C-alpha cells in the first residue's frame, strides 16, 4: 500500500508493514510505526514526528524534509538523511542505524549497538554516544560537532572526517582518529577564556591531524583548546578565512593577518594566545584577570588576580608585570624571558616560573620572599601547587619542594633539591637530591647522588641514576630503558623493582681493582633487569667487586665500553677474550666479581697451509681441456726463505674445481684441499704434515638451488663448515662435527644483499660473514653460540671501491677487510666487529690478488698475486703502505692458481 501525505495533510498512528509513504509539501505524520521493508520518504517541506522504525523499516529524509523525535530500533532499521534533509532528537538503539550524507542531525542519542554514520557533507550536532557497541563513525567530508562519548561508546574519525566544536570524552568513552582524520578548534565564533573544546585530549587515540581555524580579525585573548595536554608534543595547522596558514608547536609563535599566535601548555591545558592584551600598559599577557572594582584604584602596572581555580596571568617572553597581587587559588606563569616584580602571593596561590636566561621574578609568597634572577634559582621553597621549570643552561640550587613541583628540561640542572610531598621531574640533570616522605623523583635524564628516605620514591622512566641510597620504606622503580649505575645501597625494607629491559650497570671504568662493592645486596632488586659491566678501553688488570647477595646463576651479563661498544657477553664460569684482555666472572660467598687479565690469544692457523709449518702455500691445477695433463694438481710449499718447493697433490677430474682449504678435523695443523663438482658435491683431499694427500672425505651434496659460497669455522670447534645460501635467501652453514652437524640456519637475505667474505672479525675463534648492500654500505654477522648472528656495522664503500676479502693485516688476531679501487688496495682495520681505522697498502699495478694468507709466518696476512705474464709471488705486509715483494715463479696459462670460495 502507498500513502501520499501532502498539502497540509496530517496523519497519526499509522502502522506500516511492507508499505510505502511519501510525505512532502507541508504534509505531516505523527507516531508512525514502520517495519518489514516499509519505506517512508520525507522531502520538500514534509515532516515526520515520533516515527518508530523497527526491523527492516526505512525512513529517508531529503530535500528539505524533517524528521523529529525518531526512534530507530531493530535489525536493519535505518534512518537515511541525505541532501538537505534534517533529523532532530533521534534515538538509535538495538542495531538501528542512521546515515547522514549532505544532511544534518541534531541532538541524536546513540545507545547500545546503535550506529550513526556521517559522511559526504553530513553534519551531526549535539550527539551523545553512550553504551557498549554504540558507534558514531565520521568519514570523508563528514563532521561531528559538540559530541559526548561515554560508557564504552565509540567515536571513530576516519580519513577526511572531522571533529568540530566541543568534544567531551566521559568515563569509558573511546575516541579514535585515523590518519588524516581531523580535530578542528574553530575559534571564529569563540570567545577568549571560554571552556576548552576538548575535555581530555590525551584520551584521543590514533594519529589525528589537529587544526585551528581563526577569522581574519580574530579578537585578542587566550583561547583554551584542550585539557589533558600535559604530554602534548604534536603540531597544529592554524589557518584563517584569508587563506593564510602556518604550523604551530608548543612554545612557537607564528603570524597570520599581522596577528601573533602562540601555542602553550599551562596546568595541562593547551592554550592559544592571540595578539597581546594590554591591561597595565606594560605588555602583560593575561588570561581571566580581574581588575579591581574601583577604577580609582587602578594604577599603571598594578593588577589583581583574584582567587578561583581558573583566575591567572601569563607573562610571556618580553612581557612585564609589576605590583601584582595573587589571591589563594589564583596563578601566575612567567615564561622564559618574562619579568614579574613585586609579586604578593597568598598561600594557596600557584606560581610557575621558567628558570632561563632573561627571566626575572621577585616577590613574596605567604610572607616569604623569593627571587629568580635570569637562569639561576637558589634557596626557594616551592609549596603546594607551585611549580618551577628549569630550562636548558639554567641552574636551580638548594630548592625545597613542599608539595610543589619542579621540572628540569634537557640541558637544565638542579643541585641540592629537597623534595617533601612534591615532585621533581628531571630530563636534564640533578645532583644531591634528597627525597623525603611523599617526595617523588622521575628521571628521564640523569640523577646523581640521590638519597631516598622512607616514603620517598624514584621512578627511572628512561634516564639514568648514578650512586643512589635507598632507606627502609623508600622505593625505586626502574622501567624498561631506565638505567641504574654507580653505587647502589639498599637497606632492608626498601623496595627496588626493575622491569624487563631495565639495566643495572656495574661501572668499573673509573674504579681501581680491590675497591668496595658497587651494589650492597643484589637480592633486594626484584624483577628481571638486564645486567651490564662497563669497563674502560685500558682497564687495569685485577679483581673488581660488583655486588653482594648474589646466588650462583646462569644470568648473562654484557661487557661494554663507556661509549656503549659491546665487547661481548659473559656468564659465571666462562671467560670472555677481547683483544689482549680476558674477563672472568666469579661468585664466592655470594660476592659477584670480575677478574680482568691479559688474555691468551685465540690460536690462528695460517690459511692455506698444506704442511702445517705456519706458512701459506700455493695450490695450482692444470685446467685446460685437451691438455695432456689436464687435472694434474700440486702446490708450491713456501719455505722459510720464501722459496717454493713443488709437492704433488692429486689428480682432479674435469668436472671438479679447487674450492678452497680448511680442516676436516679439529686437531689438524695441515690444511685439507676442498673441491667441488658441477653437481654440487663438496669433498676434501685430506693431507699430512708433509703436504701430501692421504685420503678423500665426502662432505656433502646439495641441490641445484643451493649456493655453496665459502668456507669457515662458524662454531669455533676447529672444523671447517660450508657457507650456504638457498634460492629463497636463507643463509646458514653445513656444520662439520658430531655436535650440531648438518644444516644450521643463520638469517635470511634479500636480493639486494651480497655475501662477499668470511673471517673472524672479533677474535672469538668463530668466523663471521661480511655482507654488502647494493646501496654501498657494509656490515657483518658476528657468529655467536648456537649459530646465532649479531649484526655489526662496518662502513659505507666510497664510489669505485669493492671488497676483496678478509685477512689480519696488523697482527692483532682479528681479521680486517681488504678493499680495492682500480689498482689501489687498502683495508678497514676491524676491532670487535667495527671499523677502527684505515690502512693504506698502495697501488699494486695491473695484478690479480688471488690469495690473502700469511706467507712468511709472522702472524700478519700477505697478498699473493699473479701478473698477466703468469708471474706468481707474495707482497708481504709490514705495515701501512709497507709491502715487500717475494717472487715465487712463473706458470703458463694452462695453470689455474686461484680458489673458487669467497
Secondary structure as UniProt FT lines:
FT   STRAND          2..5
FT   TURN            7..8
FT   STRAND          10..12
FT   STRAND          15..17
FT   STRAND          20..23
FT   TURN            25..26
FT   STRAND          28..30
FT   STRAND          33..35
FT   STRAND          38..42
FT   TURN            44..45
FT   STRAND          47..49
FT   STRAND          52..53
FT   TURN            55..56
FT   STRAND          57..61
FT   TURN            63..64
FT   STRAND          66..68
FT   STRAND          71..73
FT   TURN            75..76
FT   STRAND          78..81
FT   TURN            83..84
FT   STRAND          86..88
FT   STRAND          91..93
FT   TURN            94..95
FT   STRAND          97..101
FT   STRAND          104..106
FT   STRAND          109..110
FT   TURN            112..113
FT   STRAND          115..119
FT   TURN            120..121
FT   STRAND          123..125
FT   STRAND          128..130
FT   TURN            132..133
FT   STRAND          135..138
FT   TURN            140..141
FT   STRAND          143..150
FT   TURN            151..152
FT   STRAND          154..157
FT   TURN            159..160
FT   STRAND          162..169
FT   TURN            171..172
FT   STRAND          174..177
FT   TURN            179..180
FT   STRAND          182..186
FT   TURN            188..189
FT   TURN            192..193
FT   HELIX           201..203
FT   STRAND          204..206
FT   STRAND          209..214
FT   TURN            216..217
FT   STRAND          221..226
FT   TURN            230..231
FT   STRAND          236..240
FT   TURN            241..242
FT   STRAND          245..248
FT   TURN            250..251
FT   STRAND          253..256
FT   TURN            257..258
FT   STRAND          259..266
FT   TURN            267..268
FT   STRAND          269..274
FT   STRAND          286..287
FT   HELIX           295..297
FT   TURN            300..301
FT   STRAND          303..305
FT   TURN            309..310
FT   STRAND          312..315
FT   TURN            317..318
FT   STRAND          320..322
FT   STRAND          324..326
FT   TURN            328..329
FT   STRAND          331..334
FT   TURN            336..337
FT   STRAND          339..345
FT   TURN            347..348
FT   STRAND          350..355
FT   TURN            357..358
FT   STRAND          360..365
FT   TURN            366..367
FT   STRAND          368..373
FT   TURN            374..375
FT   STRAND          376..378
FT   STRAND          381..383
FT   TURN            384..385
FT   STRAND          387..390
FT   TURN            392..393
FT   STRAND          395..397
FT   STRAND          400..403
FT   STRAND          405..408
FT   TURN            410..411
FT   STRAND          413..415
FT   STRAND          418..420
FT   STRAND          423..426
FT   STRAND          429..431
FT   STRAND          434..435
FT   TURN            437..438
FT   STRAND          440..443
FT   STRAND          446..452
FT   TURN            454..455
FT   STRAND          457..460
FT   STRAND          464..470
FT   TURN            472..473
FT   STRAND          475..478
FT   TURN            480..481
FT   STRAND          483..490
FT   TURN            492..493
FT   STRAND          495..498
FT   TURN            500..501
FT   STRAND          503..507
FT   TURN            509..510
FT   TURN            513..514
FT   HELIX           522..524
FT   STRAND          525..527
FT   STRAND          530..535
FT   TURN            537..538
FT   STRAND          542..547
FT   STRAND          557..561
FT   TURN            562..563
FT   STRAND          566..570
FT   TURN            572..573
FT   STRAND          575..578
FT   TURN            579..580
FT   STRAND          581..588
FT   TURN            589..590
FT   STRAND          591..598
FT   TURN            607..608
FT   STRAND          618..622
FT   TURN            625..626
FT   TURN            628..631
FT   STRAND          632..638
FT   TURN            640..641
FT   STRAND          644..651
FT   TURN            654..655
FT   STRAND          656..662
FT   TURN            666..667
FT   STRAND          672..677
FT   TURN            678..679
FT   STRAND          681..687
FT   TURN            689..690
FT   STRAND          693..701
FT   TURN            704..705
FT   STRAND          706..712
FT   STRAND          721..726
FT   TURN            727..728
FT   STRAND          730..735
FT   TURN            739..740
FT   STRAND          742..748
FT   TURN            751..752
FT   STRAND          753..759
FT   STRAND          768..773
FT   TURN            774..775
FT   STRAND          777..783
FT   HELIX           785..787
FT   STRAND          789..796
FT   TURN            799..800
FT   STRAND          802..807
FT   STRAND          816..821
FT   TURN            822..823
FT   STRAND          824..831
FT   TURN            832..833
FT   STRAND          834..843
FT   STRAND          847..853
FT   STRAND          862..867
FT   TURN            868..869
FT   STRAND          871..877
FT   TURN            880..881
FT   STRAND          883..890
FT   TURN            893..894
FT   STRAND          895..896
//
